[in-house]
């Protein structure tokens, strides 16, 4: 029996060594990303024309946020722009609020989206409806729960035109409204800051292309050439899919940091957090089941298993050398998970360290959410978003490369 436990412990120790090395790589990559990523307001400005910008703002059941967002957009210092707010058949007062604000803002246009066709995701359809009414040479897509500082559009246009870009996306400050999200996001964002970092997106030799749906501005011609939102109509992570298409088509795109200029709500409560986690795993599973399952188990060992392994090995550390070895490696790996969470909480999310110290709970939520995404991917109620329930059966998901 002791022999069996020794073999098991040394196998687990070897796995955790790999996990620890992976965390060292992730922490290093995240630190370099924070250190070297460009900012929206740091570039060499050059003389250029000031094309008209069409701000396309889809909104469904956003009565809590829409007024603040529209007011921030209305107070921009850029002169040549219009705001197209699309009420995506809201069940609350969103449409009424937009109509009321329209009376005070001359360049704000209210639009009621037509009924969503089958095989379209709601937000994708609303964006398409907004594009049909847009008259600008540049299209700025944003979300109804965002807030934009006064110079945001001016800086985005100046940055884009000065560097002759086809598209520009801004990393916002992620606002966490509930404690569940504050506990979970520091662990999750470590992967986002590495796999979809600005350094990878801006590197022409890398295939990574990604947009933040809270803010990306794109030339009308570029948007049309990559197929508009119709080309990603069934994508559950449409911003990622569209950014990927822009990069793959060879257009010049750039991702910049703008946490001090743009704010966006990542999740609002337990329900939106849960469905957001499912939305990250479902596209992977629908592309390649075996790969998605493998990724799930990799994440399981990365973010969750160090904690039960620490408890397990600590309980029997005095029994044998194998338990002592596993205990020592578990401590190192667990510390690395906490270090990554603290760095992201402080530098990326502006959260207090206490939320990062609850990483075991956040890790458990992530694993449970990812598992739910895999189990529900082929169900008619795969995911719920903004009051709509979607079936992902027979949809093409290409937002995240596996």
C-alpha positions in Angstrom: 0.0 0.0 0.0 2.8 2.4 0.8 4.4 1.6 -2.6 1.1 2.6 -4.3 0.9 5.9 -2.4 4.6 6.6 -3.2 4.1 6.1 -6.9 0.9 8.2 -6.8 2.6 11.0 -4.9 5.7 11.1 -7.2 3.4 11.2 -10.3 1.4 14.1 -8.7 4.7 15.8 -7.8 5.9 15.6 -11.4 2.6 17.0 -12.6 2.8 19.9 -10.1 6.3 20.7 -11.2 5.0 21.2 -14.7 2.1 23.3 -13.3 4.6 25.4 -11.3 6.8 26.0 -14.4 3.7 27.0 -16.4 2.7 29.5 -13.7 6.2 31.0 -13.8 5.8 31.4 -17.5 2.3 32.9 -17.2 3.5 35.4 -14.5 6.5 36.4 -16.5 4.3 36.9 -19.6 1.7 38.9 -17.7 4.3 41.1 -16.2 5.9 41.8 -19.6 2.4 42.5 -21.0 1.7 45.1 -18.3 5.2 46.6 -18.7 5.4 46.8 -22.5 1.9 47.1 -23.8 1.2 50.4 -25.6 -1.3 53.0 -24.4 -4.1 54.7 -26.3 -2.7 58.2 -25.4 1.0 57.4 -26.1 1.9 57.7 -29.8 3.5 60.1 -32.2 0.7 62.2 -33.6 0.9 63.2 -37.2 -1.2 65.6 -39.3 -4.3 63.8 -40.7 -7.9 64.4 -41.7 -10.7 63.9 -39.2 -13.1 61.4 -40.7 -16.6 61.1 -39.5 -17.0 58.5 -36.8 -20.2 56.4 -36.3 -20.5 55.1 -32.8 -22.6 51.9 -32.9 -24.1 51.1 -29.5 -26.2 47.9 -29.2 -28.3 47.8 -26.1 -30.6 45.2 -24.6 -32.0 45.4 -21.1 -29.5 48.1 -20.1 -31.6 50.5 -18.2 -29.1 50.4 -15.4 -26.2 51.6 -17.5 -27.3 53.2 -20.8 -27.8 56.8 -19.6 -24.3 57.1 -18.1 -22.8 55.5 -21.2 -24.7 57.8 -23.6 -23.8 60.9 -21.6 -20.1 60.0 -21.7 -20.3 59.6 -25.5 -22.2 62.8 -25.9 -19.5 64.8 -24.1 -16.7 63.7 -26.4 -14.4 66.5 -27.7 -14.3 65.0 -31.2 -16.4 67.1 -33.5 -17.3 64.9 -36.4 -19.2 62.0 -35.0 -22.7 60.4 -34.6 -24.1 58.0 -32.0 -26.4 55.3 -33.1 -28.0 53.6 -30.2 -29.9 50.4 -31.1 -32.6 49.1 -28.8 -32.3 45.4 -29.3 -35.9 44.7 -28.4 -35.4 45.3 -24.7 -37.8 44.1 -22.0 -37.0 47.0 -19.7 -36.9 50.8 -20.0 -33.8 50.9 -22.2 -35.6 52.1 -25.3 -37.5 54.8 -23.3 -34.3 56.1 -21.8 -32.6 56.3 -25.2 -35.6 58.2 -26.7 -35.6 60.6 -23.9 -31.9 61.4 -24.2 -32.2 61.7 -27.9 -34.2 64.9 -27.4 -31.1 66.5 -25.7 -28.3 65.2 -27.9 -28.5 66.3 -31.6 -26.1 63.7 -32.9 -27.8 60.8 -31.2 -30.0 58.5 -33.3 -32.4 56.0 -31.7 -33.0 52.8 -33.6 -35.2 49.8 -32.8 -33.7 46.6 -34.1 -35.8 44.5 -36.4 -36.8 41.1 -35.1 -33.6 38.9 -34.8 -33.4 36.3 -37.6 -32.6 32.7 -36.7 -28.9 31.7 -36.4 -28.0 35.3 -35.3 -26.8 36.2 -31.8 -28.6 39.2 -30.5 -25.8 41.6 -30.1 -24.4 40.7 -33.5 -27.7 41.4 -35.1 -28.0 44.8 -33.3 -24.5 45.8 -34.4 -25.5 45.0 -38.0 -28.7 47.0 -37.6 -26.6 49.9 -36.4 -24.1 49.6 -39.3 -27.0 49.9 -41.8 -27.7 53.4 -40.4 -24.1 54.5 -40.0 -22.7 57.2 -42.3 -19.2 57.5 -40.9 -15.9 56.4 -42.5 -14.8 55.0 -39.2 -17.1 52.7 -37.1 -16.7 52.6 -33.4 -18.4 49.7 -31.7 -18.9 49.8 -27.9 -21.2 48.4 -25.2 -24.0 50.0 -23.3 -22.3 49.4 -19.9 -19.2 51.3 -20.8 -18.0 54.8 -19.8 -15.7 56.9 -22.0 -13.5 59.8 -20.9 -13.9 63.1 -22.9 -10.9 62.5 -25.1 -11.4 58.9 -26.0 -12.7 59.2 -29.5 -10.2 62.0 -30.4 -7.3 59.9 -29.1 -8.6 56.7 -30.9 -8.9 58.5 -34.3 -5.6 60.4 -33.9 -3.8 57.1 -32.9 -5.4 55.2 -35.7 -4.8 57.8 -38.4 -1.3 58.7 -37.3 -0.2 55.0 -37.4 -2.2 54.2 -40.5 -4.2 51.4 -38.8 -7.2 49.6 -40.2 -8.5 48.8 -36.8 -7.8 49.7 -33.1 -9.1 48.1 -30.0 -8.8 49.4 -26.4 -8.3 47.4 -23.3 -10.8 48.9 -20.8 -10.7 49.0 -17.0 -12.8 45.9 -16.1 -15.4 46.9 -13.5 -16.5 44.1 -11.2 -19.8 44.9 -9.5 -20.3 41.8 -7.4 -18.0 39.9 -5.0 -18.2 36.7 -7.1 -16.6 38.4 -10.1 -14.1 40.2 -7.9 -13.0 36.8 -6.5 -12.9 35.0 -9.9 -11.5 37.5 -12.4 -8.0 37.9 -10.9 -7.4 34.2 -11.6 -9.1 34.1 -15.0 -7.5 37.3 -16.3 -4.0 35.8 -16.0 -4.8 33.8 -19.1 -6.4 36.7 -21.0 -3.3 38.8 -20.4 -1.1 36.2 -21.9 -3.0 34.4 -24.7 -4.8 37.5 -25.9 -2.2 40.1 -24.9 -1.6 43.4 -26.8 1.9 42.2 -27.5 0.6 39.1 -29.3 -2.1 41.0 -31.2 0.3 43.7 -32.3 2.9 41.2 -33.5 2.4 40.6 -37.2 4.2 37.2 -36.9 1.6 36.0 -34.4 -1.8 34.7 -35.5 -3.6 36.1 -32.5 -6.3 38.7 -33.4 -8.8 40.0 -30.9 -11.2 42.9 -30.3 -12.6 44.1 -27.0 -16.3 44.5 -27.6 -16.3 47.4 -25.2 -14.2 49.5 -27.7 -12.9 48.8 -31.2 -12.8 51.3 -34.0 -12.5 50.0 -37.6 -12.4 51.5 -41.1 -15.8 51.0 -42.9 -14.0 49.5 -45.8 -12.1 47.0 -43.6 -15.3 46.1 -41.8 -17.1 45.4 -45.1 -14.2 43.4 -46.5 -14.1 41.0 -43.6 -17.8 40.4 -43.9 -19.2 42.7 -41.3 -21.1 41.2 -38.3 -22.9 39.0 -40.8 -19.7 37.0 -41.1 -19.8 36.3 -37.4 -23.5 36.2 -36.9 -23.6 33.0 -34.9 -20.5 33.6 -32.9 -21.0 33.7 -29.1 -17.8 35.7 -28.7 -18.3 37.9 -31.7 -15.7 40.6 -30.9 -12.9 37.9 -30.7 -14.1 36.3 -33.9 -14.2 39.7 -35.8 -10.8 40.7 -34.5 -9.4 37.3 -35.6 -10.8 37.8 -39.1 -9.2 41.2 -39.4 -5.8 39.8 -38.4 -6.1 36.8 -40.7 -7.1 39.0 -43.6 -3.8 40.9 -43.3 -5.1 44.2 -42.1 -3.1 46.4 -39.8 -4.6 46.2 -36.3 -3.5 47.3 -32.9 -4.5 46.7 -29.3 -3.7 49.3 -26.7 -4.3 49.8 -23.0 -6.8 52.4 -22.0 -7.9 51.5 -18.5 -7.6 55.2 -17.4 -9.9 56.2 -20.3 -12.5 53.5 -20.8 -14.5 51.5 -18.3 -16.5 48.4 -19.0 -18.5 46.0 -16.7 -17.3 42.5 -17.1 -20.0 40.8 -15.1 -22.8 42.1 -13.0 -23.9 39.3 -10.8 -23.6 35.5 -10.4 -25.8 34.8 -13.4 -23.8 36.9 -15.9 -20.5 35.6 -14.4 -21.6 32.0 -14.8 -22.8 32.5 -18.4 -19.6 34.5 -19.2 -17.5 31.5 -18.1 -19.6 29.2 -20.2 -19.2 31.5 -23.2 -15.4 31.0 -23.0 -15.6 27.3 -23.2 -18.5 26.6 -25.6 -16.7 27.9 -28.7 -13.7 25.7 -28.0 -15.9 22.6 -27.5 -17.9 23.2 -30.6 -14.6 23.5 -32.7 -12.9 20.4 -31.3 -14.3 18.4 -28.5 -11.2 16.5 -27.6 -9.0 19.6 -27.6 -11.6 21.5 -25.4 -11.7 18.6 -22.9 -7.9 18.6 -22.8 -7.8 22.3 -22.2 -10.4 21.9 -19.4 -8.2 19.4 -17.6 -5.1 21.6 -18.2 -6.9 24.5 -16.6 -8.2 22.2 -13.8 -4.6 21.3 -12.8 -3.4 24.8 -13.3 -5.9 26.8 -11.2 -7.6 24.3 -8.9 -5.6 21.1 -8.2 -2.7 22.8 -6.3 -5.1 23.5 -3.4 -6.5 20.0 -2.8 -3.1 18.6 -3.4 -1.7 20.9 -0.7 -4.4 19.8 1.8 -3.9 16.1 0.9 -0.1 16.2 1.2 -0.1 18.3 4.4 -2.4 15.8 6.1 0.1 12.9 5.6 3.4 14.8 5.2 5.1 13.0 8.1 4.3 9.5 6.8 6.9 9.3 3.9 9.3 11.1 1.8 6.9 11.1 -1.2 4.3 13.0 0.9 6.9 15.5 2.0 8.0 16.0 -1.5 4.4 16.5 -2.8 3.8 18.9 0.1 6.8 21.1 -0.7 5.9 21.3 -4.4 2.3 22.0 -3.6 3.3 24.9 -1.4 5.4 26.4 -4.2 2.7 25.9 -6.8 0.0 27.4 -4.6 2.1 30.4 -3.8 2.6 31.0 -7.6 -1.2 30.9 -8.1 -1.6 33.5 -5.4 1.2 35.6 -6.8 -0.4 35.7 -10.3 -3.8 36.6 -8.8 -2.3 39.4 -6.7 -0.4 40.9 -9.7 -3.5 40.8 -11.8 -5.8 42.2 -9.1 -3.5 45.1 -8.4 -2.1 46.0 -11.8 -5.0 44.9 -14.1 -8.2 45.2 -12.1 -7.4 47.7 -9.4 -8.9 45.4 -6.8 -7.7 45.0 -3.2 -5.5 42.0 -2.4 -8.1 40.3 -0.3 -10.0 39.2 -3.4 -6.9 37.7 -4.9 -6.3 35.8 -1.7 -9.6 34.0 -2.3 -8.2 32.4 -5.4 -9.2 28.9 -4.3 -12.9 29.9 -4.4 -12.3 31.8 -7.7 -10.6 28.8 -9.2 -13.5 26.5 -8.2 -16.0 28.8 -9.9 -13.9 28.9 -13.1 -13.7 25.1 -13.3 -17.4 24.7 -12.5 -18.3 27.3 -15.2 -16.0 25.7 -17.8 -17.5 22.2 -17.0 -21.0 23.6 -17.4 -20.0 25.1 -20.8 -18.9 21.7 -22.0 -21.9 19.9 -20.7 -24.4 22.4 -22.0 -22.7 23.2 -25.4 -25.0 20.9 -27.3 -28.2 21.7 -25.4 -30.9 24.0 -26.7 -30.4 26.3 -23.7 -26.6 26.4 -24.0 -26.2 29.9 -22.7 -28.4 32.8 -21.5 -27.4 36.4 -22.3 -29.3 39.6 -21.8 -32.6 37.8 -21.3 -32.2 35.5 -24.3 -31.5 31.8 -24.3 -29.4 30.5 -27.2 -28.9 27.1 -28.7 -25.4 26.7 -30.2 -26.3 23.6 -32.2 -25.1 23.8 -35.8 -23.4 27.1 -35.2 -19.9 27.9 -36.4 -17.6 29.1 -33.5 -14.2 30.5 -34.6 -13.5 33.2 -32.1 -10.8 31.4 -30.2 -8.1 29.2 -31.9 -7.6 25.8 -30.3 
